[in-house]
Amino acid sequence: MFTLFLMPIYALLLIYIIKRALKWIGTCISPLKAKWFTIIFSTIISFFAVSPLIAFFMPNVGSITRIVRRISTYWLGVLLYTVIFLGFSDIVILILKRSKFISKKLAVSKRAFIVLGICITLAISGMSLYGRINASIIKSKSYDVTIDKECKAQNKLTIALVADMHLGYSIGLEMMQDMVNKINNMNADVVVIAGDIFDNDYNAIYQPEKIIDCLKGIKSKYGVYACYGNHDVEESLLVGFTFKSIYAASGKEMDNFLKKAGIKLLRDESVLINDSFYLIGRVDYSKPGKEEKRKMPIELVNGLDKSKPVIVIDHQPRELQELADAGVDLDLSGHTHDGQIFPGNLLIDFFWENACGKMQKDNMTSIVTSGVGLFGPNMRTFTDSEVVKINVKFNSTD
């Protein structure tokens, strides 16, 4: 319903962009004021604009579907920066017209209009290109954590944390191979995946068997564990909005994918690793899937020996105080993407207590990763794709 409400606004925005672009192009190159160019240009931009809708209704017919879906993700990023820079230019023009910094005649001159258009075009192109390149680069990050408990047989633990791979039309084998290499370089004792392994549609994954073989190459002492996120369900999305029930669940193909890859999925359940520490994986807050309801933090730790370290994997960094009160020592999450693209990176802190990075909550440490993959626009601006190494040191209180 909300999507239908946005459609008229989207259409008006598109008309505004096309008109502004045609005016600038015609001013720069007079012959392109012709009707034939207006029709061709408007048709091309309109195709990009409706590509998300085409991709939504288009059946999965191989490479054609993949191309259209990728076009739609690039378009969303380009559209965002077109709106931002066009809006900024309108504000600049308004200020120049009303100020005395330059003459009003110069502010509305043809030369000023052309120069402003060139600046806007370069800004949109530069930001979009930077975002696309930056999204393909996975960085390594490290945090040090101290837990005031004894961990039997070891006084330190190395955890490799990843999240938000969003395997699908944008993220595939190449990124996964880079991710696995970085994980293996960390010599982790245990590897955890904090949800959003898939991007709502298993059929969107190209060469899934090769990706499974790649993930089987993850090396760790105690294995690889995961929880599901809000996108690890079979669900139809149109520019991020869902058209199905909140109780959408993961498909059998998703579950089998993890089993084949040697990844242990934890659904509101705990495992005692090496008789030394507990690892708990939560079902997602927004899309609990088959479980339909997820346990409260106190229920998760009920019956556990809390003299041992308790580590939780929870896709969304929620209920931090409740987890701390329940005796959890380390909470590992993703979901936020650290805002992923500007200006999201500036706004994300308003929505989450710990939007990204490390935060202390009483005796519990919360660590949120910006993730490996992407959701929506196939870009990252002023945020990083990352694999996180967590160096845990145990201090016995005895």
Buried (B, 14 or more C-beta within 10 A) or exposed (E): EEBEEEEEEBEEBBEBBBEBBBEBBBBEEEEBEEEEBBEEBBEEBEEBBBBBBBBBEBEEEEEEBBEBBBBBBBBBBBBBBBBBBBEEBEEBBEEBEEEEEEEEEEBEEEEBBEEBBEBBBEBBEEBBEBBBEBBBEBEBBEBEBEBEBBBEEBEEBBBBBBBBBBBBBBBBBEBBBBBBBBBBEBEBBBBBBBBBBBBBBBEBBBEBEBBBBBBEBBBBBBBBBBBBBBBBBBBEBBBEEBEEEEEBBBBEEBBEBBEBBEBBBBBBBBBEBBEBBBBBBBBBBBBBBEBEEBBBBEEBBEEBEBEBBBBBBBBBBBBBEBBBBBBBBBBBBBBBBBBBBBEBBEEBBEEBBBBBBBBEBEEBBBBBBBBBBBBBBBBBBBBBBBBBBBBBEBEEEE
